[in-house]
Amino acid sequence: MNDLKFTTAGDYMKDESHLPVSEQSLVFRLRKRAEIRRQIKDRKSVQEGAPDRIANLLEEAANEIESLKKQVTALTVVLDVERNMK
């Protein structure tokens, strides 16, 4: 079973839709909400083919959270290596 899904942001997100909402990551929920907004046919931006600014903002927030998590992980690795060198 493939649990990766290509997003409109141009990357892949792990499909957590089978999990209860309380167990889904914030990044997944932000991206899923953006995806849902873009599919609602009654939305003016969808009808006009215009960008959905809120959906874009949701994806931007998800991307920033992922970026910050990666930075924290990288810094943690560096700190662990430095501690082990002492």
C-alpha beads as a LAMMPS data file, in Angstrom:
LAMMPS data file: protein, C-alpha beads

86 atoms
85 bonds

1 atom types
1 bond types

-500.0 500.0 xlo xhi
-500.0 500.0 ylo yhi
-500.0 500.0 zlo zhi

Masses

1 110.0

Atoms # bond

1 1 1 0.000 0.000 0.000
2 1 1 1.383 3.373 -1.039
3 1 1 0.952 5.882 1.770
4 1 1 2.593 8.818 -0.023
5 1 1 0.515 11.379 -1.863
6 1 1 1.726 14.067 -4.242
7 1 1 0.587 17.526 -3.118
8 1 1 -0.047 20.730 -5.013
9 1 1 3.018 22.127 -3.249
10 1 1 5.104 19.812 -5.418
11 1 1 6.172 17.373 -2.756
12 1 1 4.915 14.217 -1.142
13 1 1 3.008 13.917 2.102
14 1 1 2.409 10.767 4.052
15 1 1 -1.260 9.812 3.888
16 1 1 -2.548 9.888 7.451
17 1 1 -6.250 9.958 6.547
18 1 1 -6.750 6.466 7.991
19 1 1 -5.764 7.769 11.442
20 1 1 -8.101 9.523 13.866
21 1 1 -7.758 13.305 13.588
22 1 1 -6.145 13.402 17.028
23 1 1 -3.292 11.252 15.676
24 1 1 -2.818 13.094 12.371
25 1 1 0.104 15.498 12.180
26 1 1 -0.526 19.221 11.963
27 1 1 1.345 19.320 8.640
28 1 1 -0.927 16.639 7.178
29 1 1 -4.075 18.395 8.407
30 1 1 -2.968 21.766 7.001
31 1 1 -2.202 20.254 3.593
32 1 1 -5.405 18.213 3.560
33 1 1 -7.471 21.306 4.364
34 1 1 -5.755 23.214 1.524
35 1 1 -6.485 20.326 -0.853
36 1 1 -10.146 20.231 0.192
37 1 1 -10.550 24.018 -0.224
38 1 1 -9.202 23.819 -3.768
39 1 1 -11.726 21.117 -4.705
40 1 1 -14.887 22.888 -3.526
41 1 1 -16.615 23.799 -6.793
42 1 1 -18.755 26.556 -5.203
43 1 1 -15.699 28.558 -4.120
44 1 1 -15.263 31.740 -6.115
45 1 1 -11.540 31.176 -6.635
46 1 1 -12.212 27.684 -7.984
47 1 1 -14.907 28.953 -10.362
48 1 1 -12.611 31.724 -11.605
49 1 1 -9.558 29.485 -11.767
50 1 1 -7.819 31.906 -9.398
51 1 1 -5.403 30.937 -6.637
52 1 1 -6.953 30.283 -3.233
53 1 1 -4.930 32.559 -0.979
54 1 1 -5.970 30.798 2.226
55 1 1 -5.138 27.372 0.783
56 1 1 -1.779 28.753 -0.311
57 1 1 -1.208 30.101 3.197
58 1 1 -2.098 26.707 4.724
59 1 1 0.476 24.998 2.493
60 1 1 3.054 27.684 3.241
61 1 1 2.547 27.097 6.966
62 1 1 2.891 23.328 6.506
63 1 1 6.106 23.816 4.517
64 1 1 7.545 26.129 7.166
65 1 1 6.731 23.670 9.954
66 1 1 8.445 20.864 8.018
67 1 1 11.470 23.066 7.362
68 1 1 11.776 23.996 11.025
69 1 1 11.422 20.359 12.087
70 1 1 14.256 19.402 9.716
71 1 1 16.428 22.181 11.142
72 1 1 15.740 21.020 14.700
73 1 1 16.590 17.434 13.729
74 1 1 19.839 18.530 12.070
75 1 1 20.838 20.626 15.072
76 1 1 20.025 17.755 17.414
77 1 1 22.319 15.464 15.412
78 1 1 25.118 18.049 15.542
79 1 1 24.696 18.470 19.290
80 1 1 24.698 14.696 19.812
81 1 1 27.905 14.368 17.791
82 1 1 29.546 17.186 19.743
83 1 1 28.527 15.609 23.068
84 1 1 29.990 12.274 21.989
85 1 1 33.281 13.915 21.025
86 1 1 33.843 15.270 24.540

Bonds

1 1 1 2
2 1 2 3
3 1 3 4
4 1 4 5
5 1 5 6
6 1 6 7
7 1 7 8
8 1 8 9
9 1 9 10
10 1 10 11
11 1 11 12
12 1 12 13
13 1 13 14
14 1 14 15
15 1 15 16
16 1 16 17
17 1 17 18
18 1 18 19
19 1 19 20
20 1 20 21
21 1 21 22
22 1 22 23
23 1 23 24
24 1 24 25
25 1 25 26
26 1 26 27
27 1 27 28
28 1 28 29
29 1 29 30
30 1 30 31
31 1 31 32
32 1 32 33
33 1 33 34
34 1 34 35
35 1 35 36
36 1 36 37
37 1 37 38
38 1 38 39
39 1 39 40
40 1 40 41
41 1 41 42
42 1 42 43
43 1 43 44
44 1 44 45
45 1 45 46
46 1 46 47
47 1 47 48
48 1 48 49
49 1 49 50
50 1 50 51
51 1 51 52
52 1 52 53
53 1 53 54
54 1 54 55
55 1 55 56
56 1 56 57
57 1 57 58
58 1 58 59
59 1 59 60
60 1 60 61
61 1 61 62
62 1 62 63
63 1 63 64
64 1 64 65
65 1 65 66
66 1 66 67
67 1 67 68
68 1 68 69
69 1 69 70
70 1 70 71
71 1 71 72
72 1 72 73
73 1 73 74
74 1 74 75
75 1 75 76
76 1 76 77
77 1 77 78
78 1 78 79
79 1 79 80
80 1 80 81
81 1 81 82
82 1 82 83
83 1 83 84
84 1 84 85
85 1 85 86
